[in-house]
Amino acid sequence: MVYKRFSLIILFRTALLCISVFLIFFLLTETKLVATTFIVLVLIVAQIFWLVQFVQKTNREIARFFSSIKYSDFSQNFRSSMKGSSFEELSSAFSDVIDEFRKARMEKEEHYRYLQTIVQHVGIGLMAYRLDGDVELINTAAKKLLKIHSLKNISELSNVSKTVADSLRNLKLGDKVLVKIADNNELSQLSIYATEFKLRENHYTLISISNIQSELEEREMETWQNLIRVLTHEIMNSVTPIISLSATACTLLGEIDNNFKDNKIINEEGMEDVKGALNTIKRRGQGLLHFVDDYRSLTRIPIPNFQVVRISELFERIEKLLTEQFHEKDIKFYFSIVPLDLEITADPDLIEQVIINLILNSMSALAVTREPAIKLISRIDNRGELVIQVIDNGPGIPEDLYEKIFIPFFTTRKEGSGVGLSLSRQIMRVHKGGITVYSVPNKETVFTLSF
């Protein structure tokens, strides 16, 4: 086997070039062989060209090697056609370099995929965008919260909510804002926090997005429960003695009436007035106790008995319970379940109570509606969550009352107590769900239970 040695080849070609130069001088000075001289001159030029090409070949291979590193092409290796200890050392050194670069790149890619996996699976929405609004990163949680499938520029959020788009454009380092997003099915209260960073001469804004609607509702319920506990304690302590004393007074007056009727110590008309007054106090006291006991139910939500419930069976029971009332008020009622085998894990009695309460509210609202109708629907929404909706074609609810109707004691009905919807929201909270309302006046009102 013939091994090409770089140094030997250089020496051989240099020697050959020297001989050729000596020969050309000899031919020019000692002979008149013009053709031979010209041929030797051409050979000298060719040898110089071949020698330069031979030396530059290794330089080109080194340049190719560094170019592959520049463009992160680590599939290339330094393999010179020249043999020799110096080239073997150089080739080995370059191979070690490329292996280290390849290893570093693999570690970087693994780290990048690791961070991408965390970012995409974290429960908090994350988004990074440049000063011009172009989005560099948005995770799955942010897409769900903003109800979008993709986002290239934050200006596109105007289609979802102009308030959100304007808020993101105006966010500065350390800003924290609350933004509401409402659609046909639910209301979301988004908490948005911003920070800024610089990367490769580009300025970026990084924001975190959280839906704190459920936390706000839970805190609101806790506040009202604490208030109700205080009120019921004080009212009960005051009303109980009044009822007791009123009952005793009525008994005593009855005895006085019997003992002194003949003597006319107290005339009959005066006695009737006293009895009437005391009986009124007694009735009002009992009514007040009943009133307080109704509100006290807001703080006594039973612990749910969770079990798997088929939606179809739940709806059928509700239809049987309310069929007579639907006929009496001439209300068209029907329910729809898609798909038919939908199931939830819940307390069937509590959920049934919530749905019946919503239907009764709808029936009351439909009293002045021509061709009244109520729809009960269950489906999987675009977030993959199971929802149950009660829809009526009544006069509707003003938008400014969407949240107020869930406040204890607040009611828009003369005969209402203001307890039902607040109690329904608490029941949904213990089911880790929520209840929202959306209404188009004189067209439809939609109450949505989300699980």
GINOR-V639210 format. One record per backbone hydrogen bond with DSSP energy under -0.5 kcal/mol. CO is the residue of the C=O (numbers start at 1). NH is the residue of the N-H. E is the energy in kcal/mol with one decimal. If there is no record, write none. Layout:
# GINOR-V639210
CO/NH/E
CO/NH/E
This chain:
# GINOR-V639210
1/3/-0.6
2/4/-0.5
3/5/-0.6
4/6/-0.6
4/83/-1.5
5/9/-2.7
6/10/-2.4
7/11/-2.6
8/12/-3.0
9/13/-2.8
10/14/-2.4
11/15/-2.7
12/16/-2.7
13/17/-2.1
14/18/-2.4
15/19/-2.6
16/20/-2.2
17/21/-2.3
18/22/-2.6
19/23/-2.6
20/24/-2.3
21/25/-2.0
22/26/-2.2
23/27/-2.7
24/28/-2.0
25/29/-2.1
26/30/-2.9
26/31/-0.5
27/31/-1.0
32/34/-1.5
33/37/-2.2
34/38/-2.5
35/39/-2.3
36/40/-2.6
37/41/-2.2
38/42/-2.4
39/43/-2.2
40/44/-2.1
41/45/-2.3
42/46/-2.5
43/47/-2.6
44/48/-2.5
45/49/-2.4
46/50/-3.0
47/51/-2.6
48/52/-2.5
49/53/-2.6
50/54/-2.5
51/55/-2.1
52/56/-2.6
53/57/-1.4
54/58/-0.7
55/59/-0.9
56/60/-2.6
57/61/-1.9
58/62/-2.3
59/63/-2.7
60/64/-2.8
61/65/-2.0
62/66/-2.5
63/67/-2.3
64/68/-2.1
65/69/-1.6
66/70/-2.4
67/71/-1.9
68/73/-3.7
69/72/-1.6
72/74/-1.1
73/76/-1.0
77/79/-0.9
83/6/-1.3
84/88/-2.6
85/89/-2.2
86/90/-2.2
87/91/-3.0
88/92/-2.4
89/93/-2.7
90/94/-2.6
91/95/-2.3
92/96/-2.2
93/97/-2.2
94/98/-2.7
95/99/-2.3
96/100/-2.2
97/101/-2.5
98/102/-2.6
99/103/-2.5
100/104/-2.6
101/105/-2.6
102/106/-2.4
103/107/-2.5
104/108/-2.4
105/109/-2.7
106/110/-2.6
107/111/-2.6
108/112/-2.5
109/113/-2.8
110/114/-2.4
111/115/-2.5
112/116/-2.7
113/117/-2.5
114/118/-2.1
115/119/-3.0
116/120/-2.6
117/121/-1.5
118/122/-1.6
125/209/-2.9
126/139/-2.0
127/207/-2.9
128/136/-2.6
128/137/-1.8
129/205/-2.8
130/133/-1.9
133/154/-1.9
134/130/-2.4
137/128/-2.5
139/143/-1.8
140/144/-2.2
141/145/-2.5
142/146/-2.4
143/147/-0.7
143/148/-2.3
152/135/-2.9
153/156/-2.0
154/157/-1.6
155/158/-1.6
156/159/-1.5
157/160/-1.1
157/161/-3.2
161/165/-2.0
162/166/-2.6
163/167/-2.3
164/168/-2.4
165/169/-1.9
166/170/-1.5
167/171/-0.6
168/171/-0.6
172/175/-2.3
175/194/-2.3
177/192/-2.9
179/190/-3.6
181/188/-3.0
186/183/-2.0
188/181/-2.7
188/190/-0.7
189/212/-2.6
190/179/-2.7
190/192/-0.6
191/210/-2.0
192/177/-2.4
193/208/-2.4
194/174/-2.0
195/206/-3.0
197/204/-3.1
199/202/-1.8
202/199/-2.9
203/131/-0.7
204/197/-2.0
204/206/-0.5
205/129/-2.0
205/207/-0.5
206/195/-2.3
207/127/-1.9
208/193/-2.2
209/125/-2.4
210/191/-3.4
210/212/-0.9
212/216/-2.6
213/217/-2.5
214/218/-2.7
215/219/-2.5
216/220/-2.5
217/221/-2.6
218/222/-2.3
219/223/-2.1
220/224/-2.5
221/225/-2.7
222/226/-2.3
223/227/-2.1
224/228/-2.8
225/229/-2.5
226/230/-1.8
227/231/-2.6
228/232/-3.2
229/233/-2.0
230/234/-2.3
231/235/-3.0
232/236/-2.5
233/237/-1.9
234/238/-1.4
235/239/-2.9
236/240/-2.1
237/241/-0.5
238/242/-0.9
239/243/-2.2
240/244/-2.1
241/245/-2.9
242/246/-2.5
243/247/-2.5
244/248/-2.1
245/249/-2.7
246/250/-2.3
247/251/-2.0
248/252/-2.6
249/253/-2.7
250/254/-1.8
251/255/-1.9
252/256/-2.7
253/257/-2.5
254/258/-1.8
255/259/-2.5
256/260/-2.4
257/261/-0.5
260/264/-1.1
260/265/-1.1
267/271/-2.2
268/272/-2.3
269/273/-1.9
270/274/-2.3
271/275/-2.7
272/276/-2.8
273/277/-2.4
274/278/-2.7
275/279/-3.0
276/280/-2.1
277/281/-2.3
278/282/-2.4
279/283/-2.9
280/284/-2.9
281/285/-2.4
282/286/-2.4
283/287/-2.8
284/288/-2.6
285/289/-2.2
286/290/-2.5
287/291/-2.6
288/292/-2.8
289/293/-2.5
290/294/-1.9
291/295/-1.6
292/296/-2.3
293/297/-0.8
294/297/-0.8
295/298/-1.7
296/299/-1.6
297/300/-1.5
304/306/-1.0
307/346/-2.5
309/344/-2.3
310/314/-2.0
311/315/-2.7
312/316/-2.1
313/317/-2.0
314/318/-1.9
315/319/-2.4
316/320/-2.1
317/321/-2.1
318/322/-1.8
319/323/-1.1
322/326/-2.2
323/327/-2.1
324/328/-2.4
325/329/-2.0
326/331/-2.6
327/330/-1.0
330/332/-0.5
332/374/-3.0
334/376/-2.0
336/378/-2.2
339/342/-1.3
342/311/-2.1
344/309/-3.5
344/346/-0.8
346/307/-1.6
346/348/-0.8
347/351/-2.4
348/352/-2.2
349/353/-2.1
350/354/-2.1
351/355/-2.5
352/356/-2.6
353/357/-2.1
354/358/-2.1
355/359/-2.5
356/360/-2.7
357/361/-2.1
358/362/-2.1
359/363/-2.7
360/364/-2.1
361/365/-2.1
362/366/-1.8
364/367/-1.1
365/368/-0.7
365/395/-0.6
366/369/-1.7
369/372/-0.6
372/332/-2.3
373/393/-1.1
374/334/-1.6
375/377/-0.5
375/391/-2.9
376/336/-2.5
377/389/-3.3
378/338/-2.2
379/381/-0.5
379/387/-2.6
381/384/-2.0
385/381/-2.8
386/451/-2.4
387/379/-1.9
388/449/-3.5
389/377/-2.7
389/391/-0.6
390/447/-2.4
391/375/-3.1
392/445/-2.2
395/442/-1.0
398/401/-2.0
399/402/-1.5
401/405/-2.0
403/406/-1.3
404/407/-2.0
407/410/-1.7
413/416/-0.8
418/409/-1.6
419/423/-3.0
420/424/-2.4
421/425/-2.3
422/426/-1.8
423/427/-2.2
424/428/-2.2
425/429/-2.0
426/430/-2.0
427/431/-0.7
428/433/-3.0
429/432/-2.0
434/450/-2.5
436/448/-2.6
438/446/-3.7
439/441/-0.5
440/443/-2.2
440/444/-1.9
444/440/-3.2
445/392/-1.8
445/447/-0.5
446/438/-2.1
446/448/-0.5
447/390/-2.3
447/449/-0.5
448/436/-2.0
448/450/-0.6
449/388/-2.5
450/434/-1.8
